[in-house]
Structure formats: structure tokens, C-alpha cells
Amino acid sequence: MSESEDKTMGIISIVLGVLGFTFLPFIGSVIAIILGHVAKGTDGDQLGKIGRILGWVGICIYILGGLIAIALVVIVPLLGFSLFPAYTVI
């Protein structure tokens, strides 16, 4: 690969890492991690590293959000709190 192609993988990894937070939730983060690993050992190594970091941060945020959603939907009602007081189960 040429030098510009090596850096291209790193740049695409960064772009998808950022898009993983906005327009391409989760899938953008996964692809950013994959392309970041492809760029490893080339001229775009540092760019790929940034893309990998953005990808992992995006995935961690989605996992944390999923755990919070589970807590709100499952655990909170079991504690006796209701998210929708008009629809409480007797």
C-alpha cells in the first residue's frame, strides 16, 4: 500500500469513531475498532489508535446506557418505585 492508503485507514477509523457517537450508533464504533487494527503498523498507526480509542469509548457508553436502561425498567419497579404512577400494578 502507498503512504496515503496507509493513512486513509486511520482517518476513516477516526471518522467512524466520531460517527459512532452520533449518526452510526454502535456499528460505527465497531468498524472504527476494526479499521484501527488494520492501520496498526502503518503510517496511519497513530490515527488508527485514536480511532480504536474512540470506538472503545463509544462501545462502553452504549453498554453503560444499556445497563442504566435495564436498571430503570426492571430494578426500580421491584424496589417499589413507579416510573408511571398512573399505571401502577396492584
N, C-alpha and C positions, 0 to 999 in steps of 0.2 A: 504494500500500500504506500501511497505517497504521503508526504508530510501533512498535506491539507486533509486527506482522508482520515489520517490518524486523529487529528484534532476534531474532525467532524463528529466522530462518535462521542467524544467528551462533551462537545457543545450540545448535541442532541440529548445527551443524558441530563445535562443541566436544565435544558428547556422542559423536558418531560418531568423532571423532578419538581419544577415550579408548577407546571400544569397539573401535577398530581394533587396539589393543594386546591386547585380552582376548577378547571374545566374537565379534567380527566381523573376523577377521584379513584384512588387505589390502583387502577390499571396503569396510570401514568407513573406512579411510584415504582411499581414492579418493573416496568420497562426501563425506567431510569437506572435501577439497580443492575439489570442485565446488561444494558449498554455501557454502564460504568465499568463493569468487569471486562467487557470486550475491549474497552480503551486502555485497560491496565497494561503497562509495559510499553506503551507507545508514547508519541509526543503529546498526546492528549491525556496523559495519566493524571495530572492534577485536576483537569476539568472533569474527568471521569470520577475522580474521588469525591469532588463536590457533588456531582450528580448522584453518586451512591449514598452520600450522607443525606441529601435532600430526600431521596427515595425511602431510606430507612426511617427518617423522621416522619414522613408522610404516613407510612405504614403504622408506626407507633401511635400517631394521633388517631388513626382510624380504629385501631384496636382499643385504645383508651375510650374513644367515643362509644364504641360498641359495648364496652363494659359498663359505662355510665348509663346507657340506654337500658341494658338488662337490669341494672340496679333500680332504675326508676319504674320500670314496668313490672318487675317480679318482686323484688325485695321490699320496696317501700309499701306496697299494699299489704304484704304479710306482716308488717310492723303495725298495722292499724291505721296508717295514713292513707288518704284517698287523693288521687290526682284530680278526680272529677267528683266532687262532693254530691252533686245531684244524682249520680248514678252509683251510689254505694250499694254493696251487696249485703243483704240482711242475713 
